[in-house]
Amino acid sequence: MTSSSKTPNQYQPTSTPAWKTLEQQAKKAEQQNISAFFDQNPQRSSQMSVQSGELFLDYSKNLVSDETWQALLELAAQSPLEQHRAAMFSGEKINTTEGRAVLHGALRAEIGDQTIASAAAESDQRVSLVKQQLADVELVSAKIRSGQWLGSTGKAITDVINIGIGGSDLGPKLACSALQEFAHPDIKLHFISNVDGAEILTTLKKLNPETTLVALASKTFTTHETLLNAKTARNWFAETLGLENAQSSSHFVGLTANRANALAYGIPADQILEFAEWVGGRYSLWSSIGLSIAISIGFEKFVEMLAGAREMDLHFQRAPLAENMPVIMALLGIWYSNFLDAQSNAVIPYCERLLLLPSYLQQLDMESNGKSTTLDGESIDYQTGAILWGQTGTNGQHAFFQLLHQGTRMVPIDFVAAAVDNLSNEEHHRVLLGNMLAQASALMCGQEAPEGEAYRYYPGNKPSNVLLLDQLSPKNFGALIALYEHKVFVQGSIWNINSFDQWGVELGKKMANQLLASDSDVQAELDPSTTALFAHIKQCQK
Ligand code: F6P
């Protein structure tokens, strides 16, 4: 920790010397050009790239001069980041509004990883608890994969439906899609999250109830979308197999941090796979919430995914700030958002199996850092979490890239790709990666317009990172997700916010309950526009 680091309650990012320097640098940046930085420094691309395991980040194509970069590193050093990071990994209750520790790192840690002597014994105990919980994931996934887990009519499982939402859906769904190269050939995974009945009813129609297992995934076991979908699945088992209380049969398992609620719901005790309350919902794919991943790719590969995340955890904890991949990505995001007024950033994987990465990152980033109150309860007068969006390339090239090249907004981009792809062939992969590199280069270099054809002008100077995985293996996928988790953490630390609560989702939930209440007095409390819309829908439905 640097001597200028401060505890959160003394800290205001905008009062640090580095923040003031960066405000000055932002004025200079208006005149700067990324391509010119390369002319001034031929070593720029090697100096502005970093490797961790099999992940390689080139961040040289950013609108960041050497001076700016030094000031950004100073900003990190002058913030409570390093202290906050140690507090997170050692199990302090840094989620202050919910009074909870934030220990998804413990889900992939090994005994002895904790370097803070006073926290070592407790950390090792936690790792042992996690290993016990993961042993249940291993047992259940192995039984299902080997055909030993039987439905109520004695048949092996062919289809698993993960019913969950938010963190209890997005992580497992992304991982199963990303790692489909390793998927079990005879067991299909389905993910039901939305309360839109068309989703679950259409899925159920295609399935055989005798060979279907529901993995009911909910940290709290109270989420109304998940419970309604589970009810529909139970009714389906009752109607098709005459199975009353299917939730208590071998067709259901519960994945939760709330054992009591799962038991009360009727899930048999030995079919509840638990995880600890100190795992945040959007950080839970590494826990028993990842059962569907283990069923799909096998427990051994699931463990490789955890090992990749651990490798990134160790990198994040040990690498100096200037060589620390999550810190670098976080600082670049802060530069654009707080100093150059970028409103959003795009994540564009050149890999169709990472199609769901932007949706996953939307929850991770925007639910974590979409905050406007400091850790000390003060209102914030600077920007926090940026809007994150994206989709795969090359598809995006034929959709929104026009705006990226010639629009008026600055959108910093993360390009993500695997250097080698065993599921593709040489020709396809060369074209895919060639397109990604060409786009990143064109965005930076731009092009003059021919005389009288201003519409052909490409201004260039558009920043991007290129993040390359050697290949899309379970280990590298784990490292990739942990990288973004830590990037979000670094930004939250510098912005002095609690990245681990999500109070902003509560009001909408409460009002949905109000609106759906049959009690007309309760409905009368709604605003006039909502009342009129509700009445219109009722009229249409008559
Ligand atoms: O949207 C709020 C939220 O609490 C998320 O953070 C969480 O991932 C999701 O709901 C689902 O919650 P649960 O796993 O408890 O059903």
Residues whose N, C-alpha, C, O or C-beta is under 5 A from the ligand:
A	BS01	F6P	I165 G166 G167 S168 A217 S218 K219 T220 F221 T223 G281 R282 Q502 V505
